[in-house]
Structure formats: structure tokens, C-alpha cells
Amino acid sequence: MEPLAIVVMGVSGCGKSTVGEALAGELQVDFLDADDLHPAANKEKMAGGTPLTDEDRWPWLAIVGAAMKAETDGGRSIVVACSALRRVYRDALRDAAAGPVFFVHLHGTKELLASRLGARKGHFMPTTLLDSQLATLEPLQDDEQGVVLDVVHTPKELTGAAVAALAGVR
């Protein structure tokens, strides 16, 4: 079986890290939270309520893609939590990974996402940036390998649905 990079994507508050960690555990592969790879300047900018620009994102996406490639080149699959909001960002990740990438898009209503963000403590992404993320978000397109899951479901249900979607890929 060919190693696969699996990107759990979506706006802040959708549960990327929670579902990504659970999915990695279920698949018995490594997990990487792309937020951990943001340069300090990006984190400071977002914490201050300023959305990132493409110029801020490109170097970060290159680092995330390189980490994915290192795992798959080593013969290992990996699950990565990464917003991957726009098609061009997903294209950049696919190009950098240089191998198959499957996207698990966690999608929810603005109200549900805002309530989750409001309850979250100690994260650099403020609730005020949700609107800009939703405006930036481009849903998966028909030619992109992946699945869209509604976050009204529990993390366990979302993980199960992602595993089921991957069954046809892996």
C-alpha cells in the first residue's frame, strides 16, 4: 500500500486537531498539527486579530508540505491538521507532498463554529477571524480526493466516517 498524506482541513474551531489525532490513532500513523509549524510572526499576527495574507501562508504551507513528503518518502502515512482553506493552498500541499493526498474537510455552520471558538481557551486564533476564514474557504472540488463531513457529529463519529471514506482509497 502506498503511503498517504491525509489532511484534516477546515476553518478554526471545526475540530481539525481533535479529529486528526483520533484518525491518526485509528490508522496507527503519525499526527502533525500544522499550527505548530507557523512562524511566530504568523501566530502573533493572528493573535492580534489580523488575518494572514497569502504571502504569510506560502512559506508555512511549504514547511507543512515538506513534513508530509518526509513521512511518505519514508514509507509512512501521516495525518495532518491544516486549514487548507483555498484550492491553491491544497494544490501547494499536493505539489510539496509529491504523492497522494486525501482531504477530510470538516464543515459546520458559522454559529456552531463560533460557539466552539468562544469556548476554546489558550489558542492564538481569536473568534473575530472566523468570518475571514469562512470568506476564504473554498470547498473541495470534484477533482480533489477527499470527503466533506458535518461537525454536528461527535469526533468519534467523524473519525469513523473518515476511516470509512479512506477505505476506498487505501
Secondary structure, 3 states (H helix, E strand, C coil): CCCCEEEEECCCCCCHHHHHHHHHHHHCCEEEEHHHHCCHHHHHHHHCCCCCCHHHHHHHHHHHHHHHHHHHHCCCCEEEECCCCCHHHHHHHHHHHCCCEEEEEEECCHHHHHHHHHHCCCCCCCHHHHHHHHHHCCCCCCCCCEEEEECCCCHHHHHHHHHHHHHCCC
